[in-house]
Amino acid sequence: MFSSRLYINSPVLVQSFFISLRGWVRKLVRENRKSRIVHAQISENETDAIALSDYSTRMLKKTLHNAVNNVEAYSKARSSECLQLENFSYIDKDAVRDYPERYESNVKPKIVVHGSTSGTTGAPLEVPQSMNSVIREQAFVSRMLDWSGFEKGDRRAWIRGDLVVPVAQSNLPYWRYSWFENMMLMSSFHMKQDVLSQYIDALVRFRTDLIQAYPSSIVTLAKYLESCGEYYPGKLKSIITSSEYLSPESRKLVEDRFRCKVFDWYGQFERVAAIANCEHGRYHVLTDYSHVELLNSGNGRYEIVGTNFNNELYPLVRYKTGDHVLLSDETTCPCGRVYPLVKGIEGRVVDYVYASSGQQVFALDQCVKGVAGILGSQYVQDKLGQIEVRIVAGTDFNEAALSKLTDNVKKRLGEDMSVSVVEVKMLERTQNGKVRQAICNIKE
């Protein structure tokens, strides 16, 4: 919607109307009676170890039964006498992306929701969902809001990767409103130093109760307040962060300058694992969301391997995420919730490049969404106003895909950005084997 010509060319008030209409439809679809039932059930189980274990066991059996009976990729496990998780082999993003149809259930729902993710490697992965999956996901989102102190009627600010304001816009305001959700959506792509005070003022004027943001976005505002020797002048209940790595130093800075708790959420579009902060700052592995295995990778790091409970159309069993956690020495939490604890999460460090305006831009994985034939992408910047996009191309990458990729990059970084696309055999990796999304060689 945000990239459509109609939206981009509409007045601010009309843009807020479109956003509000979308929010109203989303609420009707997601926040229904079924979602409320799931929400109540998982909330009851979180402090009862026996009830939680029984629930998780039932959900795992249901997922494995669906997988062996309806999904081609798990046919080998079907011959086993006993249906156990150990009968399934580990899979990863490459395996699913190479043969996506093999992981889709033969039992098709009436409505299929299509979406994709690309992650830090920049290689898109399409994951279809049933409406039941969308509804169940909302139940866990609602519970996370409960943990953070959210109450019905509270006002929220959303500072994530949505292009609610056209990239080319150079005048305030850089935010729009979703009236039915009681939410202000602020652009992460216009957060230049000279307008950050206006962002703070807008949050205060809106009487914001809770902020949901990328760590990079909220840290930008916290650093601005710190540089001015100021603190957030309003009163917040909490801040929820997700989608990027939140360092302990960044958490401390944000909590200090905004004078509230930060609740961090780890998850993926594949829905194979979720880890959530409680009010005491501990990370809880949500065993009612999915089944999580932790594989020892050495040096005290454990890879997150998950089996999803909430997408019967596309069950992913023993899916290796490539992300890692550090184990906690604690076995209980003062909050009273009985989920396993981890000390911290690694693998969500997101690099940035500079837009033509000079501001830092994250979430570059959005550039390859909807572009056919890209197996991996990486963004290299040596000079302001120029960007090199390195891609590993498949056989179906063509001139149309090249044009769309270039257009997507310009929408993210500015229409006057010089974009060159270079095909490579492999992308540059870090010492631990990860592909950096962006390599910026411009010194601050």
Secondary structure by P-SEA (a helix, b strand, c coil): cccccccccccaaaaaaaaaaaaaaaaaacccaaaaaaaaaaaaacccaaaaaaaaaaaaaaaaaaaaccccccccccccccccccccccccaaaaaaccccccccccccbbbbbcccccccbbbbbbbcaaaaaaaaaaaaaaaaaacccccbbbbbbcccccccccccccccccccccccbbbbbccccccccaaaaaaaaaaaccccccccaaaaaaaaaaaaaacccccccccbbbbccccccaaaaaaaaaaacbbbbbbbbccccccccccccccccccccccbbbbbbbccccbbbbbbbbccccccccccccccbbbbbbccccccccccccccccccccbbbbbbcccccccccccccccccccccbbbbbbccccbbbbbbbccccccaaaaaaaaaaaaaacccccbbbbbbbcccccccccccccccccccc
